[in-house]
């Protein structure tokens, strides 16, 4: 058994315990393996262990890895998520290669993704990143502006609005973590009540996935817990 396979088993056990504690079906919480800074061989090991959905923060690294996996595993059904801040001049390679973008926080970015998504590809799946705790230097749409952005994005062609993503500041206790995640859950429920029919609430990482599951997360994004400690951070940006 490889280290990555063992790590994946441990993460799934954490998810199973977390769901049991709050009476949720473990199948209602998907695992996104965050492969940023890890090479294509590491992704192959995770794929061999049964993981098919991967998250990338950096556009150039992600697109190169997608192409590498197409050559290494041409028959594999992989799902690629762009989860890092996205600049408007980097939208085309994302629109052309990724399956999901979880970090949309401006209408301009969504419009460019819509315009640049090839017509022969399935709709690009979109999550809006919301800044739930008001960090001035953090990406994400402000909660007060979320409703208008969600409605506008939901009307764009070649995109499918699936839900929300958040990355709150680290909190010292389980309760504090859960309370931050609940802010996103409240917004998610409000948008659904307004008729947007969202199904994805992407929140929770290696250090706080239990609190995220307790708050209603449907997708956790785990990097270190799957791949181990990261190599030195790349200098490229999304």
N, C-alpha and C positions, 0 to 999 in steps of 0.2 A: 504493500500500500504506500502510495506517495504521500508526502507531507501535505500537498494540496488536497488530496482525497480525504485524508484524515481531518484536515481543517474544515472541509465542507461538511463532513459528518457532524463535527462539533457544532457548527453554525446551525445546521438543521435541528440538532438536539436542543439548542437554545431556543429556536423558534417554536419547537414543539412544546417545551416547558412553558414558554411565555404565553402561548395561545391557550394552553390548558388552564393556566392561572386565571385567565379572564374569560374563559368559556367561549373561545373563538375556535373555528376550524382552521387547523394549520394550513390547509390548502388555500385559504383566503389570503395568505401572505406570501408573495413571491420574493425570491432572492435574486438580486442583481449583484453579480460579482464585479467589483470595480478593479479593472485591470490596468489602470493608468500606471505608467513607469515600468510595468512588467512586460516581458517580451512575448512574442507569438508562441514560443515553446511553452511558457507558463499557461497561456490560454488553452493550448492543446491538452495539457495535463488536466485542467479543470473540465474541459469538454469530455475527456475520457472518463472523468468521474461523474458525469451526468449533468454538468452545468452548461446551459445554452445561452443565457442572457448576460451580457457584459457591458460595463459602463466605462466610458473614456472621457477624460476632462480636456485633453489637448487635441485640437483638430488635426494637426499634421500627424502626430503620433497615432491617433485613432484611425485615420484614413489609411496610413501605411500598414497598420496592423490588420485592418479589414482586408486589404488586398493580399497580405501575406497569408491570412487564414483561408482565403479563397483558393490559393494555390496549394497550401498544405492539406486542407480538408475540404475539397471541392463539393462533396456531397453532404456536408454537415449543415444542419439547420440552425444557424446562429442568429441571435438578435442583438443588435448593437444600439446602445443608448448614448447619446451625447449629454453629459451631465455637468459640464463646465460652463462658465460664463462665455457667451458667444458674441463676438464682434460682428458688425454688419458686413465687413469685408471677408469674413470667413464662412458665410452661410452657404455658398454654393457647394463646396465639397461635402458639407453636412447634409444638405438637401439631396445630394446625389448618391450618398453611400449609407447613411444611417437609417435605422428603422424608427427610432424615437429621438426626440429632443425634450429633455426635462427642464431646461434652464431658460425658457422663454420668459422675459420680463418686460418686453417692450413690443408695441404693435409693429414697429418698423422691422424688427427681427422676424416676426411671424409673417409679415407680408413678403419679405424677401424669400423666406423658406417656401412659402406658397407659390411664388412666381418661379422659383428655381427647381421645384420638385418635378422630376421627369414624369410626363403623363402616363408612361407605361409602367410606372412603379406603383405599389399600393400607397394609399394615403400615409403621410408622415404623421406618426402618433406624437401628440404634444402634451406636455405638462407645463403649467405656469409656475415659475418659482416665486414664492411669496416670502417676503421678509417679515416673519411673524414677531420678531422681538425688536424691530426698529433700529438695528445696527447701522450706523451711518455709512460704514465702509463695506457693507455687504451687498451682494447682488440680490435682486428680488423686487417684485412690485409691492408697493405699500398696500396693506389690507384695504384701505379706503378706496384705492384705485382698481382693485382686483375685479370687481363686478363688470365694470365697463370694458376692461381688457378681455375678460373671458368671453363676453358677448361678441366682441369684435372678432376675436380669433375663431370662435365657433362658426362664423359665417364665411371664413376664407376657404377657397377651393383647395383640394389636394392636401388638406390638413384635417386631422381628427383630434379634437380636444378631448383628452382622456382624464385630466385631473390636475392635481397640485403637487408641487415638490417644495420642501423647505429644508434649510440647514440652520437651525437655531444655534446660538452661542452655547458652549458647554455649560452645563449646570451641575451643581455639586451633589445633588441627591436624586434618587429615582423620582420622587414626587415633583421636584422642580423641573426635571426633564419632561415628565408626563404633562405637566401644566403648559409648558411651551408647545408641545406637540398638539395639545388639545386646542390651542388657538387656530392651528391649521385645520383641524377636524371641524371646528365650528364654521369656518369659512367654506370648507368643502360641502358641509351639509346645507349651508345657505344657498350655494350655487345650485345644488341639486333641487332644493325646494323651489328655485326659480325656473326649473325646467331644463337644465343643461345636461342632465343624465351622465354625470361623471362616474367613473368606476375606479380611479387610481389615486391613491394618496401615498406618495413616495416620501417616506421619512424614516429616519433611524439608520445608524451606522454601527460600526464595530463596538463602540463604547456605550451606546444607548438604545440598542434595538429593542430591549425588553420594555422600556418606557414607551417607545413608539408603537409597539404592538398593543400595549395597554390602552393607548390613545386612539387606536383604530387604523394604524398604518396597513396598507395593502401591498407595499413593496419596500423592502429594506435594502440599502446599498452598502455592501460590505466589501472592503478591500483588504485591510490588514488581517482580518479574521479569516480570510480565504487564502491569500497569497503570502502572508507573513509581512515582516518589516519591509518597507519600501526601499528600493535603491535610491541613490542621490537624485533629488528632484530635477526634472528636465528644465531647461531654460526656455523652451518654446511655450507660447501662450495660446489660449483658445481664441 
